[in-house]
Amino acid sequence: MRIGKRVLKRECLEDRLTSISLALDYAKSHITDPRVEIEEKQYSEGCIVAFCVDWRRTEDSKTAKRETECVAAYCQALGLELFRYETQPFYDVYSVAPDKGWALQHMLNELAVENGVLYLGDSEMDNSAFRSSNVSVGVVHDETSLKTLECDYLVKFEHVPGFLNVLLANNLLFSSDFPMVEINPNREEKHWTKKSAS
């Protein structure tokens, strides 16, 4: 997490970098289809802390699935964190489990901000941050599973620039009356605990 020029890391991160490196090497040597993408995720100092295995573009999904599952099993055997997204043909491998809510709360504490927080996210990985914010807005795109988003409001991906412009024009004060904003229909069904808005 970066706050100004400071980079704050989870305490256990450094201990897991060797495992993520081993897993990445294993993935690159055991996945034979060049259409299966292995996307490395680095933090600002250049160290690889995670990677994504994505077989959406493969023409041989059976082989790709077999090889990617072999990689997934190896990653889990190393004690790495594996995140799947329902029926999506990709998964993420992390050195430590990401917790955006923890990061958001830590950042707010560092900046002495107690309320007035709007959080924008597009996947279930954002749920803990949605719960830690006063206003939570889920960005909806083709691969979004709405039932997994624990946000209050929704904005379609193509409307995000307009949403941000309207937010700026409104002095960063959110309103559910913005034309591109919809109420998340699942929020009443779920009773997630949110930080109260004040």
PyMOL commands that set and color helices and strands:
alter all, ss='L'
color gray80, all
select helices_A, chain A and resi 13-30+61-77+100-111+124-132+146-148+157-169
alter helices_A, ss='H'
color red, helices_A
select strands_A, chain A and resi 2-3+6-7+37-42+48-54+81-84+90-94+118-121+135-140+153-156+182-183
alter strands_A, ss='S'
color yellow, strands_A
deselect
rebuild
show_as cartoon
